[in-house]
Structures are given as structure tokens and as C-alpha cells.
């Protein structure tokens, strides 16, 4: 397996986190699983083997190219060999670059051809090198950014920036109080621009930090739960299972081939 992370040019870095490219060959034709956990980062995905889709969910084949909004639940993909290109976006990118209310894409995988010309998918599938694929993506996303008709919502932008490094839900009330915005107004802004409520957003951010903690530290589950403001270890385990489909200890002991964000190939 060959995989590579490539970062976007400066003018796209506000909305694009990175490009993740995998050339994956399964052993003896076996099918592996791609576990995708709850996640605050939407994606644009291209995946194929000689033009045929290699991804499926519950025996339902996914489009060769698709958009994927934020994830509030665990999803398990079956994956056979092929080429995969993933564009990982920041939480509010879909509204800006594709002009769609983000809550319409939460937990969904609609065909990319509904949002972008089919020529983009053809160009990615027909490219001979990773550099060529990235060039096509940079050109497409730059054009989308220039032509974007999405007006900046300053209250939402301020809230997103404020909640970026915190997982404490008390900060939602504090933000609303300091900025004169109601609970309903803030929730509506988040659902349109991100796809979920502020409370769900912070829960997913905390889950994301727990993934990092389980990978990078030897802390006990109770220590990790305390450091992330869970009520107790039981609360941590329950919420971790909700977003990942497994317990924290099961995740820690997983034989992971590779991963991208809150997605792991096993």
C-alpha cells in the first residue's frame, strides 16, 4: 500500500485541510473494512478500480465520487483494492464551496456529480500521477472559492473560532450571553454552515481528542475521561461507543493498517 498526504496551496488552506491519496492492493482479493467514526470534517471522495467503485456499505455500492458531510455516527465501509483520493475539508467548507446547506449532507454520501461537473471525476480517474490529480483538484476548488456566493456570517465565524479549542459545553452559553445571540439562532447558524448543533459539534470535538489521547498516551481510561471533562469513565465509554461502534479499549488494541482523521483501515 502506498499512501500520501499533500497539503493545499495557501489560498485554499482556510477550507481544505489536506489531500489523502491511497493506492491499495488487497491480499488475495480479500475485502478490508474502513471504519469511519463520528467526525467534524466533511470530505470529497474519489475511489475506484478500473473505473468501478470499491466502496460499499451494507452491500450497497457507493458512487465512484461523492461528497460526505459531517458524521455523527459510526459507519463501516467494505473496501477492495483500488485508488482512493480524499479531500478533507474544514467543518464549514461545504456551504462555501458547494453552496449547499451542510445539514443536508450530514451522514450522507451523495454522488459528487450532483454538485460538480462530471468532468472533474473523469479527470481524477484518468490522471496518471498524484501530482496531476492534485492539480485538477486545486484548479476546481480555486474556481469554486472565487465564484462562491456564500456571505460570511460573522457571528457563526466567531463561534466556530471560539469553539475550535474547547470541548466544554458551558462555553456555548457563555458565547451566547457575550454576543447577544439566542440558542435557536446559534443552532440554526451551525446547522446551515456545519450541519449539526453547537452541542453536537463540541461532543464530536471531544471525541476527536479522545482518539488522539488513546493513540498517543498510556493514560488509563479514567484519567483520559477526567482530562476531557467526561463525567466518569462510564460516560466516556458510552459516548466513545456511540461515535465509533467500539469501546476505547477495543480501539486501543485494533490492528490498524492506516488511517485518516477519524477513519481507520483494518
C-alpha positions as CSV (number, residue, x, y, z in Angstrom):
1,X,0.0,0.0,0.0
2,X,1.2,3.5,-0.9
3,X,-0.4,6.5,0.8
4,X,0.5,10.2,0.8
5,X,-0.8,13.3,2.5
6,X,-0.5,16.5,0.4
7,X,-1.3,20.0,1.7
8,X,-3.2,22.6,-0.4
9,X,-1.8,25.9,-1.6
10,X,-2.1,28.9,0.8
11,X,-5.3,30.3,-0.7
12,X,-7.2,27.1,-0.1
13,X,-5.9,26.4,3.4
14,X,-8.9,28.1,5.1
15,X,-11.2,25.4,3.8
16,X,-9.1,22.4,2.7
17,X,-7.1,20.5,5.4
18,X,-5.3,18.2,3.1
19,X,-5.5,15.6,0.3
20,X,-5.0,12.0,1.2
21,X,-4.1,9.6,-1.6
22,X,-4.0,5.8,-1.3
23,X,-3.1,3.1,-3.8
24,X,-4.4,0.0,-2.1
25,X,-3.9,-3.6,-3.1
26,X,-5.7,-6.2,-1.1
27,X,-4.1,-9.6,-0.4
28,X,-5.6,-12.5,-2.3
29,X,-8.6,-10.3,-3.3
30,X,-9.7,-10.0,0.3
31,X,-12.1,-7.3,1.4
32,X,-11.0,-5.0,4.2
33,X,-13.0,-2.6,6.4
34,X,-12.8,1.1,6.6
35,X,-14.3,2.2,9.9
36,X,-15.4,5.9,9.7
37,X,-16.2,7.4,13.1
38,X,-18.1,10.5,14.1
39,X,-16.2,13.4,12.7
40,X,-16.4,17.2,12.2
41,X,-14.6,17.2,8.9
42,X,-16.5,16.7,5.6
43,X,-14.9,15.0,2.7
44,X,-14.9,14.7,-1.1
45,X,-14.0,11.2,-2.1
46,X,-12.9,9.6,-5.4
47,X,-12.4,5.8,-5.2
48,X,-12.2,3.2,-8.0
49,X,-10.6,0.1,-9.5
50,X,-10.5,0.5,-13.3
51,X,-13.5,2.9,-13.1
52,X,-15.6,0.7,-10.8
53,X,-16.5,1.6,-7.2
54,X,-14.5,-0.2,-4.5
55,X,-16.6,1.1,-1.5
56,X,-19.8,-0.3,-0.2
57,X,-22.0,0.0,2.9
58,X,-24.2,-3.0,3.8
59,X,-23.7,-4.4,0.4
60,X,-24.8,-1.1,-1.3
61,X,-22.1,0.2,-3.7
62,X,-21.2,3.8,-3.3
63,X,-20.7,6.2,-6.2
64,X,-17.2,6.4,-7.6
65,X,-17.1,10.0,-6.4
66,X,-19.2,11.5,-3.6
67,X,-19.5,14.2,-1.0
68,X,-19.6,13.3,2.6
69,X,-20.9,15.7,5.3
70,X,-20.1,15.6,9.0
71,X,-20.5,12.2,10.7
72,X,-22.5,11.9,13.9
73,X,-22.5,8.1,13.8
74,X,-20.2,5.1,13.1
75,X,-20.2,3.8,9.5
76,X,-18.4,0.7,8.3
77,X,-17.3,0.5,4.7
78,X,-16.2,-2.6,2.9
79,X,-13.3,-1.8,0.6
80,X,-11.5,-3.8,-2.1
81,X,-8.3,-2.8,-3.9
82,X,-8.1,0.4,-5.9
83,X,-7.1,4.0,-5.9
84,X,-8.6,6.4,-3.3
85,X,-8.3,10.2,-3.3
86,X,-9.9,12.0,-0.3
87,X,-10.2,15.8,0.1
88,X,-10.5,16.6,3.8
89,X,-12.3,19.9,4.4
90,X,-12.7,22.1,7.4
91,X,-16.2,22.0,9.0
92,X,-17.8,24.9,7.2
93,X,-16.3,24.3,3.7
94,X,-19.3,22.6,2.0
95,X,-21.5,25.6,2.4
96,X,-18.9,28.0,1.0
97,X,-17.5,25.8,-1.9
98,X,-20.7,23.9,-2.9
99,X,-23.4,26.3,-1.9
100,X,-25.4,23.7,-0.1
101,X,-26.8,23.8,3.5
102,X,-24.5,21.5,5.4
103,X,-27.2,19.7,7.3
104,X,-28.5,18.2,4.1
105,X,-25.2,16.2,3.8
106,X,-24.8,15.1,7.5
107,X,-24.2,11.3,7.5
108,X,-24.9,11.2,3.7
109,X,-22.8,10.2,0.7
110,X,-24.5,11.7,-2.4
111,X,-22.9,11.4,-5.8
112,X,-20.5,14.3,-6.5
113,X,-22.0,14.7,-9.9
114,X,-24.9,16.4,-8.2
115,X,-22.6,19.2,-7.1
116,X,-19.7,19.4,-9.6
117,X,-19.3,18.7,-13.3
118,X,-18.7,15.0,-14.2
119,X,-15.6,16.1,-15.9
120,X,-13.9,16.5,-12.5
121,X,-14.4,12.9,-11.6
122,X,-13.3,11.8,-15.1
123,X,-10.1,13.9,-14.8
124,X,-9.2,12.4,-11.4
125,X,-9.9,8.8,-12.6
126,X,-7.9,9.3,-15.8
127,X,-4.9,11.1,-14.2
128,X,-1.6,9.2,-14.4
129,X,0.1,10.7,-11.3
130,X,-0.8,12.1,-7.9
131,X,0.6,15.5,-8.9
132,X,-1.9,15.6,-11.8
133,X,-4.8,14.7,-9.6
134,X,-3.9,17.4,-7.1
135,X,-3.6,20.0,-9.9
136,X,-7.1,19.2,-11.1
137,X,-8.5,19.5,-7.5
138,X,-6.6,22.7,-6.8
139,X,-8.0,24.3,-10.0
140,X,-11.6,23.1,-9.3
141,X,-11.6,24.3,-5.7
142,X,-10.0,27.6,-6.5
143,X,-12.7,28.3,-9.1
144,X,-15.3,27.4,-6.6
145,X,-13.8,29.7,-3.9
146,X,-13.6,32.6,-6.4
147,X,-17.2,32.1,-7.5
148,X,-18.7,31.4,-4.0
149,X,-21.8,33.4,-3.3
150,X,-21.8,32.4,0.4
151,X,-21.8,35.5,2.6
152,X,-19.6,35.4,5.7
153,X,-21.8,35.1,8.8
154,X,-19.6,36.9,11.4
155,X,-21.5,35.5,14.4
156,X,-21.1,32.0,13.2
157,X,-17.4,32.5,12.2
158,X,-16.7,33.9,15.7
159,X,-18.4,31.0,17.3
160,X,-16.6,28.4,15.2
161,X,-13.3,30.0,16.1
162,X,-14.3,30.2,19.8
163,X,-15.3,26.5,19.9
164,X,-12.3,25.3,18.0
165,X,-10.1,24.5,21.0
166,X,-12.7,23.8,23.7
167,X,-14.9,20.8,24.5
168,X,-16.7,22.4,27.4
169,X,-20.4,22.9,26.6
170,X,-20.6,25.8,29.2
171,X,-18.8,27.9,26.6
172,X,-21.9,27.8,24.4
173,X,-24.0,29.6,27.0
174,X,-21.1,32.0,27.7
175,X,-20.7,32.8,23.9
176,X,-24.5,33.4,23.5
177,X,-24.5,35.7,26.5
178,X,-21.5,37.7,25.4
179,X,-22.7,38.1,21.8
180,X,-26.4,38.5,22.3
181,X,-27.5,35.5,20.2
182,X,-30.3,33.1,21.2
183,X,-29.9,29.4,21.5
184,X,-32.2,28.9,18.5
185,X,-30.3,31.4,16.3
186,X,-26.9,29.8,17.1
187,X,-28.2,26.3,16.5
188,X,-29.7,27.4,13.1
189,X,-26.4,29.0,12.1
190,X,-24.4,25.9,12.9
191,X,-26.8,23.5,11.2
192,X,-26.7,25.6,8.0
193,X,-22.9,26.1,7.9
194,X,-21.6,22.9,9.6
195,X,-24.5,20.5,9.6
196,X,-25.1,19.9,13.3
197,X,-25.8,21.8,16.5
198,X,-23.1,23.5,18.6
199,X,-23.6,20.9,21.3
200,X,-23.1,18.0,18.9
201,X,-20.1,19.8,17.4
202,X,-18.4,20.1,20.8
203,X,-19.2,16.4,21.6
204,X,-17.5,15.4,18.4
205,X,-14.5,17.6,19.1
206,X,-14.1,15.9,22.5
207,X,-14.4,12.5,20.8
208,X,-11.7,13.5,18.4
209,X,-9.4,14.5,21.3
210,X,-10.1,11.1,22.9
211,X,-9.0,9.3,19.7
212,X,-5.7,11.3,19.8
213,X,-5.3,10.6,23.5
214,X,-5.8,6.8,23.1
215,X,-3.3,6.7,20.3
216,X,-0.6,9.0,21.8
217,X,-0.7,8.3,25.6
218,X,-0.7,5.5,28.1
219,X,-3.3,7.2,30.4
220,X,-5.9,5.0,31.9
221,X,-9.4,5.4,30.7
222,X,-10.5,7.1,33.9
223,X,-7.6,9.5,33.6
224,X,-8.4,10.3,30.0
225,X,-12.1,10.7,30.8
226,X,-11.3,13.2,33.5
227,X,-8.9,15.2,31.3
228,X,-11.6,15.6,28.7
229,X,-14.4,16.6,31.0
230,X,-16.4,13.4,30.8
231,X,-18.5,12.8,34.0
232,X,-16.7,9.5,34.5
233,X,-15.2,6.5,32.7
234,X,-18.7,5.0,32.0
235,X,-19.8,8.3,30.3
236,X,-16.6,8.3,28.2
237,X,-17.0,4.6,27.2
238,X,-20.7,5.2,26.3
239,X,-20.0,8.2,24.1
240,X,-17.0,6.7,22.5
241,X,-19.1,3.7,21.5
242,X,-21.8,5.9,20.1
243,X,-19.4,7.6,17.7
244,X,-17.0,4.7,16.9
245,X,-19.0,1.5,17.3
246,X,-16.5,0.1,19.8
247,X,-15.1,0.6,23.3
248,X,-12.0,2.7,23.9
249,X,-10.0,-0.5,24.8
250,X,-11.1,-2.2,21.6
251,X,-9.9,0.8,19.6
252,X,-6.6,0.8,21.5
253,X,-6.0,-2.9,20.6
254,X,-7.0,-2.6,16.9
255,X,-4.6,-3.7,14.3
256,X,-4.7,-0.6,12.1
257,X,-3.3,-0.7,8.6
258,X,-3.5,3.1,8.0
259,X,-5.9,5.9,8.9
260,X,-7.1,9.4,8.0
261,X,-8.6,11.6,10.7
262,X,-11.3,9.6,12.4
263,X,-11.2,6.8,9.7
264,X,-9.1,3.6,10.1
265,X,-8.4,0.8,7.6
266,X,-8.2,-2.6,9.3
